Amino acid sequence: MKILAVETATMTASCAVAEDGRVLGELSTSHAKTHSQQLVPMIRSLLELLDLDTGQIDLYAASIGPGSFTGLRIGIVTVKGMAYAQNKPVCGIPTLDALAYSVNDFDGVICPMMDARNDQVYTAVYRKKDGVFQRVGDYHAIHVSELAGMLAGFGEEILILGDGAPIHYETVKEAAGRRVWLADKALYFPRAACTALLAGKQAKLGRLSSPFELEPLYLRKSQAERMKESKS
């Protein structure tokens, strides 16, 4: 099964093609252009490099958030349109899942932290050992002090990653002590390759949907919605 996945939840846009648990190719950019300008040309270039066309893709996948409201809409709409045109299924992968999945096996908890501004983060807690990957608990949009307190309750090593990790490392470390490790910069942003690989796992479980069912996972309201409520 060939899977085309896109990742547009952050400032980095990427697309990837995977088949049978192997990444065939991936393109990524953090150029100043918007995702709406970059994504489709990137997909075309990747398919051309792999000597593929959209008709040879069996499954389309997208990172569904949390993340940038505009970026997520661009990625999801693109995947829905391509899948609908080819009459193929889709799979939505939470961005935090893809971010955590990029980590190798780790003897402890893995905590991706996506910066949501104003000392807020999008986050969740995972474990990945002996090839088994699982999420522990719910997805959160919380203040970093609340996250630090939550992590302090784990009596094991903690690896934090994502673009929010370097910003809030000291706060988390102060609460949880020396057990907190900051991941390499290469793991600050989610990758479409991880989205594609996770979509392959979901496909084996039969957890696919039609293009019409693919929806974003925002975790909190947009700034425009919050401003409107504050004025009411």
Sequence and secondary structure as in RCSB ss.txt:
>XXXX:A:sequence
MKILAVETATMTASCAVAEDGRVLGELSTSHAKTHSQQLVPMIRSLLELLDLDTGQIDLYAASIGPGSFTGLRIG
IVTVKGMAYAQNKPVCGIPTLDALAYSVNDFDGVICPMMDARNDQVYTAVYRKKDGVFQRVGDYHAIHVSELAGM
LAGFGEEILILGDGAPIHYETVKEAAGRRVWLADKALYFPRAACTALLAGKQAKLGRLSSPFELEPLYLRKSQAE
RMKESKS
>XXXX:A:secstr
 EEEEEE SSS EEEEEEETTEEEEEEEE  SS HHHHHHHHHHHHHHHTT  GGG  EEEEE  SS HHHHHHH
HHHHHHHHHHHT  EEEE HHHHHHHTS  EEEEEEEEEE STTEEEEEEEEEETTEEEEEEEEEEEEHHHHHHH
HHT  SEEEEESTTHHHHHHHHHHHHGGGEEE  GGGSS  HHHHHHHHHHHHHTT  B GGG     SS  HHH
HHHHHH 
